[in-house]
Amino acid sequence: MNDDDLSYKDLRRLHQLEKRSSAIAQLRNDFYIKVMDYIKELEQILDNADSPQKRKLIEDELKNARQAFREIYELREKKIVLAALSKVRGGNPDLRNLIHEETVLFEMLVDVLKTARDNTLIDKKTEDSSPQTYETEPINKKVDEKEANHHEEVKKEDNEERTVVLMKKDLPTFVGINMKRYTLRENDVISMPLNMGETLEKRGAAEKVR
């Protein structure tokens, strides 16, 4: 193992640091890559273990490393979600310690939250405060109106400005501004809303195909 590599001791230290503070702790920019390299190295050592004792030691280290990594990620994930909420509510969260993958996640969350707020928190003023008179409508009429609204929504989605991008790296699963779940991998070619594609392109995670 090189001096530049991560160890289980490093993961334990980072886990405690992340757990103790409400702020996002500082990480090396290649943290996620180095963790994956460390876990793959343990898996290779485990495959070549020549004694039950050594195999048991490596199995324990591998299990503990995966658990520590998962908890570090989930602690940071929660802080990023809270930072995105703060941002859309007018706050100014401290983002200095976000690394690239986390910055992409943060910006996507902000886009989704802003879109949801814009679509939901609309001031609706009652134009007529007089008592309302309700009339029953034929069931067939309501069904026809529902179908018409559905077709209108489909038509609106078809007319949405879109782009096609080539993914340059893997991204964690996220919800796009169109409220659809995306799990994107390197070399995927996918059609998506134009502004979401531009965000990924700006962060270096994708490049525009057309």
Secondary structure, 3 states (H helix, E strand, C coil): CCCCCCCHHHHHHHHHHHHHCCCCCCCCCCHHHHHHHHHHHHHHHHHCCCCHHHHHHHHHHHHHHHHHHHHHHHHHHHHHHHHHHHHHCCCCCCCCCCCHHHHHHHHHHHHHHHHHHHHHCCCCCCCCCCCCCCCCCCHHHHHHHHHHHHHHHHHHHHCCCEEEEEECCCCCCEECCCCCEECCCCCCEEEEEHHHHHHHHHCCCEEECC
